Amino acid sequence: MLLDWLLQCPMPRTDPPLVPTELSVGAADKLASVGYDIRGPVHEHALRLEAAGHQILKLNIGNPAIFGFDTPPEVLAALIRNLPNAQGYCESKGIVSARASIIEYYASRGLAPLDLEHVFIGNGVSELVGIALQALLNAGDEVLVPAPDFPLWTDTVHLNGAQPVHYLCDESADWQPDFDDLLAKVSPRTRALVVINPNNPTGAVYSKDTLRRFAEIADAHNLLLFADEIYERIVYDDETHIPLASIATDQLVITFGGLSKAYRAAGLRIGWMALSGQLKHAKDYIDGLSMLAAMRLCANVPGQYAIPAALQGYQCIDDLTASEGRLAMQRDFVAKRVNDIEGVSCVTPKGAVYAFLRIDTSIYPIKDDERMVLDFLTQEKVLLAHGSAFHWPAPDHVRLIFLPNIEQLELALSRFERFLRGNPH
Ligand SMILES: Cc1ncc(COP(=O)(O)O)c(C=O)c1O
């Protein structure tokens, strides 16, 4: 009896002995193809050098305020005045007065009247690029992105399991897009075409004809157009910026803009995206955008109060880009000084705040441009961004921002000249 009873009893558990293990947290696989090298290892090395007491001249990020380009006082005043109204969340697409001022602004730039529901305010264009691509892409989809590009676009396409396909821009043609290359890269999986105008890092500004070609291609291949126009008000000489959405009226266009550059208020983290053109077959996509916007509740509310003041106020950026203005003079200085260095050249930027410098690799045989900017940083304490960080396919370019004053630019470029002479790579 006792034996029967014992046999029916559950056996005592023999747990394996407890071996202490360490918590191991790996990164998601989807991060493997994300580089975002402009804030990558070279930038980290610069921070380490700074922590060790070195003074680093940082010419790698387009952050106007840190180079003495202050936000217009009336823009800050609007923000400060409205702080008491900005304590709670707001509607997820943004406060109405700010979105209404964006609509008014685009009407003044030749766009058909936009719907308030199709304007989204975000924590910078950066956040909205994430939302716009996340709502669109499935694994295996492709997006046409310029090379060189502002790398956020490429990396965000990757993050969403899709494939960025780079169309080349042609340095010998003032960095205009190479449409033969672009057309050869359209496939049945292509969903969207990214246009960055004025361009970062090349400073190219596109003509009406160029914009028409983009629109025609989008039309022929059913592509959504993403127009990143955050530098639209920063153009030099007699260039004019034409919004892609004012040309591509029969396509679906999402135009991105914000306060970071022309209004020198990158720290406010305020950007917007505006949908225009053929929206009737995009209901599900627009619902997806609205859902994603709602999931992050809303953008920074105090900053949104700065939008009407910025868009409706005096555009002092025009004084900075006029021929005697500080930005234009710094641009002129860089374009001339760079071309004085043996084996280095750059196409004069027509817009934005960057020069994309070409280094003649028959004189300086560079194999690895990231290594080269790291060595330059270590030796000369100047931080540049290497061209391959912008998905440029050869190790023969670096990007320089021309926001610092001429004295600092001269210092940086004379050190670069000295470095190149002394360091064949
Ligand atoms: C072309 C381009 N788009 C978007 C951004 C991001 O702007 P935001 O500060 O609004 O996130 C930048 C920033 O440098 C940029 O160069």
The ligand as an ORCA input file, in Angstrom:
! r2SCAN-3c Opt
* xyz 0 1
  C      18.241     67.489    -45.333
  C      17.868     67.429    -43.898
  N      16.656     67.005    -43.546
  C      16.270     66.938    -42.266
  C      17.122     67.299    -41.240
  C      16.662     67.179    -39.819
  O      16.061     68.318    -39.379
  P      15.353     68.481    -37.970
  O      16.267     69.279    -37.103
  O      14.085     69.206    -38.277
  O      15.103     67.119    -37.427
  C      18.406     67.769    -41.541
  C      19.338     68.144    -40.479
  O      20.483     68.447    -40.671
  C      18.783     67.830    -42.907
  O      19.998     68.250    -43.266
*
